Structures are given as C-alpha cells and as structure tokens.
Amino acid sequence: MTDDQQQPGGQPEGGPEEPFDQAAFDRAAGEKVLAAHEEFRAHIATIRAQLDAKDGEVPVLTLTEQLRKRCLDFCWGLGHHHGMEDGSFSMLFDGRFPHLAPVIERLRQEHRVVEEKLARFKAFLEDGNEHDAARVREELELAVDGMEEHFVYEEEHLLPALGVTAPSRSS
C-alpha cells in the first residue's frame, strides 16, 4: 500500500473494520419484530374502526377500495414479515438458542396457518363480497383470530433472547 492510500495515522483508507457486535445486531432484529407487530396491530385497529363507522353498509367506491388496499397491504406485509422471520429464525436462533427450537417450530406452524387465513380473506375481498361491512368485519375477525396471541407468544419467547424486553400487555 502506498502512502497516498493511507489515512493519517497509518490506517488504510476507509479505516479499520469495526468488529461485529452480535448483541447490537440481535437487539435491532428484536426491535424490528416488535415494530412490525405494532404496525400490524395499528393497521387492524384502523380497519376495524373504519368498518364500525360504516354502520353495516360500505360505499362501493370509498371504503371498499380503501379496505381492499389496506387489507391486501396488510396481508402482503404480514406475509413478508413472516417470510423474513422464518428465514431469520435460522440465522438468529438455530444453533445459538437450542432451547428455543420448540418455540421456533410452533411459530413456523402458526405462520402457515396465518398465511392460509389471510389468503382466504384476500379471496373474499377479491370476489366482490366487500359491500357488507358486517360481513367484512366477520371475515376480518376470522382472518386475524389468534394473531394477537401469536404476536404476544413470539414477543415473550424471542425478544428476551435478542436482548429486547417484551412489552407488558394487559389482558
């Protein structure tokens, strides 16, 4: 290396490589999981509020389009979240936290169930059934049934291993 490729102090251009901080990486991953859960909780609350405000009838070109977009965005986002989680589980947990293997397997199974429910809900919306707010709310509740429990279970079991404190949830 020539003198013109070194920084003052003799370090190569770009400086020394920083050592990998596994704890910081783990915390960031845990915080991303928690943030995604909070975003999905807020998304569902918004959809529920919009449906409840419509008093049983959904105007064809207003809430219907918003609902389709919100729900389909939600379905896509949750599918993406779970895909990322399932891929990350191997990297973050397999081998490092063998005691969590049963937790990881349960979460993977639950992810498949959630995907099936969301696919049914998406098909319901795409089949033109979205004009009756009460029916849409019923289908939405079927789709998200068990999701909060899944999020809480995931948070209680995975976040502590990643150095993130699971939020306390009132029952």
N, C-alpha and C positions, 0 to 999 in steps of 0.2 A: 504494500500500500504506500502511495506517495504522500508526502507531507500535505499536498493540497487536497487530499481526500480525507484528512483527519480534522476533527474539530479541535479547538483549543483544549488543552489538557490531554491530548493524545488519544481521545476516543474516536472510533470510526464514525464517519458521517451517519447521522441518524441516532447516535448514542447507543449505549449498551441495551441489550434486550432486557425488558422487565421480567422478573421471574413470574411464573403463572401463579395466581392467587386463587386456589381452589375454593376457599371459603367465600371470597367475594363473588366468584362465578356461581356458586351454589345459592347464595343469598339473592343474586339477581334473577336466577331461574325461579326461585320460590316466589319472589315478588311479582314476576311476570304471571305466574299461575294465579296468584291472588288477584292481581289487577284484571285478568281475563274473567275470572269468576264474578268480580264486582261489576264489570261491564255487562256481562250476561244477565246478572240479577237486575240491573237498572233497565236493560232492554226489555226484559219480560214485564217489569213493573209498568213501563211506558205503554206497551202493547195492551196490557190488562186495563189500564186507565182509559185508553182510547176506546176500547171495546165497551167498557162500562158506561162511558159518557154517551154512547150512541143509542142507548135505550132500546136495544133489540133490533134496530134496523141500521144497516150500513149503506150510506150513499154510494152508488156504483163507482163514481169517478174520484172520490176523495179518500175516505178511509180505506177502501178496498185496495187502491193502488199503494197507499202508504203501508197498509198491513202486509200486503204481498211483499213489498220491498223490505220492510222491517223483518218480517218472519223469515223470508228467504235469506236475507243478510245474516240474520241470527243463525239459521240452520247452517249456512256456509261457514260462518265464523266459528261456531261450536265444532263443526266437523274438522275445520283446520286446527283449532285448539287441541282437540283430542288426537288428531294425527301427529301434531307436534309433540304432545305429551307422550304418546306411545313410543315415538322414536326417541324422545329424550329419556324415557324411563331406563332404557338400556344403558345409555351413556351416563346418566346420573346415579342410578341405583344398583343395577346389576353388578355384582362383584364387590361394590363398596358397602352396601347395606343389605346383606343377605337375609337379615331378619325381616325385611320388608317385602320379600318375594310373594307371600300370600296377599299382601295389600296390593301390590302391583298387578297380580293376576286378577284380583277382584275388580280393580279399576279398568283393566283392559276389557273384561267381560261387560262391565257396565257401559263402557264407551260403545260397544257394539249394539247394546240394547237402545241406548240413546239415539244412535245413528238410525236404527230401524224406525223408532218413533218419529223422529224428525222427517224421515223420508215419507212416512205416511201423511204427516201434516202438510208437507210440501205438496204431495199429490192431491190432497184435499183442496188446497188453495188453487192449484193449477187446474183443477176440474171445474172451476166456476162455482164452488159452494160457499164463497166468502160473503154473500149478501146478508146473511142472517147472523147478527152479532152474537146472539146467544149460542148458536151452533158453533160459530168460530171459537168462541170462548171455551166451550166444552171440548172441542178438538185440541185447542191450545193446551188446556189443562191435562188432557190425556198425553200430549206430547212431552210436557215438562214434568209430569208426575215422577217424583223420585229424584229430580235433578238437584234440588237444594240439598237433600240428604247426601247425594253423591259428592257435591262440592264440599260439604262440611266434612265428610269422611276423608276425602282427599286432603283437605287443609289440615285436619287433625293428625293425620298419619305421615304425610310427606313433608309439610312445611318445617316441622321441627328438625328433621334430618338435614334440611337445607339451611338451617340457622335462622329461620323466619318464624316468628311467633304467630300461631293461628289466632285469628280474631275470636273473641268470645261472642257467641250467638245466643240471644235469648230465645227460649223455646216458645 
